[in-house]
Amino acid sequence: MSPSFPLLGARRIVVKIGSSLVTDEGRGVDAVAIADWCRQLSALAEDGIEALIVSSGAIAEGMKRLGWRTRPKEVHALQAAAAVGQMGLAQIYETSLRALGRASAQVLLTHADLSDRERYLNARSTLLTLLAHRVLPVINENDTVVNDEIKFGDNDTLGALVTNLIEADCLVILTDQRGLYNADPRKNPTAELITHAQAGDPELARMAGGAGSSLGRGGMLTKVLAAERAAGSGASTVIAYGREPNVLVRLARGEAIGSALHAAVPKLAARKRWMADHLQLKGRVVVDAGAARALLGGGCSLLPVGVREVAGDFHRGDVIAILDTAGIELARGLANYAAAEARLLMGRASQDIEGLIGYVAEPELIHRDNLVLLQTEMAAP
């Protein structure tokens, strides 16, 4: 991807849309605007770009439907508004995408889903499966049942977490501002738009001080922090005005719109560094020569049939080492099964998994997307 235009060449993106945009400043779900964003995402899909939407607006839409003019402070009232508003929000997205011949799915997540190792893998597998079937996931926080996210959370952060979860190339945050300014443009008419900067630069947080609208919980500061979080996995972030005509299509063509906050480390390098530097290895597996050659050949997952030994007490989602029979560490990856299950599965074909442990999480012990090579060739015998 071009360092100047983060979306140019991107194959997978996360688009976060703020409450004020989705609900037309609180007047209710803006079906026309949502239909237009869906049209743009459908056009990107035709060009081979996978997209996920992180959509705010459930609480704001619920407030409108319930006739509430100000955002309540009581958690139970916020949860009630989210429950009511989520119905209308999901309906509009589904209707808009179906009219374009696109399938959609509603996915409700909490931060806990992305911090627990097993739930993290489950969420990742679900979202990647939806994308593989050309389904456009519409993601929101599960505000109806979780207290923390309503009180302190924001969908900018969720957008960054989802970006990291699925290894997206870019996070696009659509907002009611043109981008990030060096001062508050609502108070300072001489404020200048920041067109390019490096995500994580401490100066950006100073520029972004101040709260957002009364409808949402995130201001520009949460967007800057989200960009820093997304950069941890090598993804750059664009903050742009959501009502800019054809904004997503134009960004994908390389047009400079809004503020581009660039990741310092490319996506692949960031993931490799995280895996390679993971010091808290929970276990290891020893693989036979055939499995070792397949792994080092590139692009292959580790199947149970190639495993000869399992050591340690790891759980699903833990980082484990992959060794050859000479004891050389070939790779590291996220385990799809716990150590006790892996011991039952080692040396067996993938079609035997359900009969051996009663269920199938994945056909692989470690999927290629969750595996990083530490060696590039076989050791001499």
N, C-alpha and C positions, 0 to 999 in steps of 0.2 A: 504493500500500500504506500501511496505517496505520503511523505512526512508533512506536506502542506495541506493535503486534502484527505483526512482520515477515512472517508467513505469510499474513495476511489480505489477499486480493487477489492473491497470488502466482500466476503462471502457469507458472513453471518453477522447480524446486527440485533441490538436490543433498542427498542424505541420506547422511551418513557414519556407519557403525556400527562401534564399537570391538571389539577382539579379545575382551575379557572378556565382552561381551554375546553375540557371535556364538557363542562356544565355551563359554558357561555356566561362566565362570571356569576354563577349561582342561579341562573334562571331555569335550570333543568338540563338534562342531557341534550347536547347539541347534536342531533342526528345527522344534520347536513355536514357538519365538520367531521364527525366520525366517519361518515361514508366517504368523504374525500381522502382522509388518511388511509382508509382501507383500500381505496382505489390506487393510491400511490404504492402501498405495500404490495398489492397484487401485481402492479407493473414491475416492481423490483423482483418479485418471484419469477416473473417471466424471463428476467435476465439472470436467473440462477442465484439470487440473493435470498437466503433464509432470514426470516425476521420473527421476533417475538415482541409483543406489546406489553408494557407494564403500565397499566392505566389507573390513574387516580379517579376520584369522582363519586365513589359509592356513597360516602357519607354526605357529600354535598347534594347528590341527587335524592338521597333519603330525606334530608332536611327539607328540600323543596316539596317532595310528595307529602310530607307530614305537616307542611305549613309552618316550619320553623324558620325564623329570619336570622337568628344568630346561632353560631355553633355552640352546642351545650358543653358543659364541662364534666358532667357526670358520665362515668364510664358506661353505665347501663344504657343511658340515652344515646351515646355515640354508637354503641353496638346495635341498638335498635335501628338507628338511622342507616347504618351500614347494611343491615339485613334487608331493609326495604329498598335501599338504593341499588344494591347489587343486582336485583332482579331486572331493573330497567337498563342498567349498564350492559349486562350480558346480552340482553335481548337486542339492543341496538347494534352491538358488534356482530352478533350472529346473523342478523338480518342483512347488514351491510355486506358482509363477506359472502354470504350465500348468494346474494344477487350477482356477485362477481364470479360465481362458480368455485368459491374457496370454502373449505371446511375450517371451522374454528373450534377452539376448546377453551373452557374456563378453568384456570388453575389458581387456587387460593393457597398462598404460602405464608409462613411466618419466618422470622429470622431464626427461630429454633429449628425449622426444617433444614436450614442451610448451615447450621453449626453442629448438629448431631451427625456423626460420620455415616451411620446407616441411612438416615433419612436424606442426607445429602446425596448419596449415590442413587437412592430411589427417585428423588426429584430430578436429578440429572438424566437418569435413564428414561424417565417418562417424557421429559421435554425433548430429548433427542429422538425418541421414537415418534413423537408427534411431528417433528420437523421432517423426519425421514418419510412420513406419509403425507407430506405437503399440507399439514394442518398448521394453521396460525394460532399459537397459544396467546390468550389474553390473560395476563397475570395481575393479581392484586394481592395485597395483604389480607389475611383472614381476620379482618377487623371484628367480625361478629363474635369471635370466641376468645380473642387474645387481648389482654389489657395493655401490655407494654407497648405494642406497636402503635396503638391509638394514642397513647399518652406521649410517647417520646419518639416514635418511629416516623419514617417518611418514605415515600415511594422512590425518591432519588436514591437513597441507600439501597432499597430493594432492587432497583434497576442495576446498580453496580454489582450487587451480589449475584444476580441472575447472569450478568455479563461474565463474571468469573466462573460461575457454575457451568455454563455451556461453552466456555472459551470463545466468546464472540469476538469479532475483530474490532467492533466499535460500539459505543453507547451513545445514543442520540437522545438528548433531553430537550423535549419541546416545551416551551414555556411562553408566558405572556410578555416576555422581554426580548429584545433583539439579541441578547447575549450577555456576556459579562463586561461590565464597564469598570473603569478605574475609580469611579465614584457613583453614588446613587443618582441615576439620570432623572428620577422624579423630583429630586431636590436640587441638583446641580446641572444647569443647562449646558455647561461646558464639559460634562463627562464624556470620555472617549471610549469607544468600543475596543475591547481587547480581542483582536482577531486570531492571534496565535500565542500560545504560552505552553510551558511544560507543566503537566499535571503534577501536583505535589509541591509546587513553588510556594513557600510560606507567604509571599507577597499577595498571592491570589486570595487567600483567606481574609487578609486585611481589606482588600478591595470589596469583598463580597459581604461584608457585615450588614446586618439588617434582616428583618423578618419578611416573609412572603405575604400573600394575600390572606384575608380572613377565612378563606375557604379551605386552604390546605395548611399543612404543617411545615412545609419546606420553603425556605427562601433561597437566595442565590448562594449562600454559604453552604447549604446542604448539597447543592449541585457541584460546587468546587470540591467538597470532601468526597462526594461520590466519584468524581473524576479521578481523584487520587487513589481511591480504593480500586477502581477499575484498572488503573494503570499498573497495579500490582500483578495482574495477569497479562500485562502487555497490551491492553486495549486502550485506545484513545477515546476521547469524549468530545462531542460537539453539542454546544448549548445554543439553541436557535429559536426564533420566533415561530410558534406553531401555526400561525395563520399566514405565513409567507406563502405565496402561491407555489404549489408543486414543490414544497421545500425538500421532501425526502428524495424525490426523483432527481432534483437538481444537485443535492448533496452527493448522491451516488454517482453522478456524472462528473464530479470533481469541482463543482462550483463552491467558492468560498462564501459561506453564509454563517453568520453568527460567530461564536467563539470556539476555536479548535484548541483543546487541551491535550497535548500529545504525551503518550507514554514514552518514558525514557528507554525502555527495554522492549524489543519486539515480543510478540505473543509467544512464539515457540521457545525463545530463549528464556522468557520469564517462567514458563511452566517447567522447562528442564532444570532451571536453577532451583526452583522450589523443591522438585523431586530429589535432585542430586544432593541438595543441602539438608534434606530432612534427616535430622540426627536421631529422632526417636523412632527408630525402626522397631516394629513390634514382633517381627519374626522373619523367617526366610524359607524359601523353597529351593530345592535342588532339582534341576531339569536334566533330561537325557540329551544326548548329542543331537538328535533330530530336532527337538524343541529349541535347543540353543541355536542351531543353524537357522531355523525359521525366524526366531526373534532377531538375530543379527542381520538377517536378510532384509529386515525392515517391513513395517506395515502389518505385522502379524500379532494376534492376541496370544496369550498363554492359555492353552487348553489343559484340562485336568490330565488328559492322557499322557502328556509329556512330563509330568511331575513324578519324581522318584522319592523325594523326601520332604517332609514338612516339619519345621522346627519353630518353637515359640508359641506364645499364647495371644494371637491376634484376633481382631474382630473384623467384620465386614466394614470396609472403608479405611482400614489402617494401611499405612505405607509399609510394604514388606520388600525384602531384597530377593532377587532371583540369581542364583548361583549355578555354575556348571559343575560337573562331577569333579573337577580339579579344585573347586573351592573359589574360583574367580567370580566376583560379582559382575554379572552381565547387565543388569537392569534393576530398576525399582518401579513399583506400581501400587495402585490401590486394589486391595483384595476384595473380590466379590463375595467371598465366603469366609467364615470364621475358621480358625485353625483346626478345630475338631471336625468340622465339615470337610475341610480340604484333605484331611488325612483319610477320610472315607472315600473321597473322590479321586485321589491321586492314582494315576495309571489307568483310569477308566475313561470310556468315551462319554462325550457330552450328553448323548441320548440316555445314558444310565443315571443321570443326576437325580431325576425325580424319584426313581425307584430306590435310590440309595439314601436320600435324606428327606424325601417327602414333598419337595417343592423345587422349583427352578427359579433362581434369582436372575442368572445370566448363564448362557452356555459356556462362557469363558471363566477361568479362575481370575485372570486379569485382562480387561479389555485393552486393546491397542491404544485407545484414546486416553487411557489412564496409566500409561506405561512410558517410561523414558529410558533409553539405552545409555549405559555407562561405558560400554565397549563397542567397538566397530567391527571386530573380527574375532574368529575363534583363536584360542590359544593353541600353540603347537602341541601335539601329543607327546 
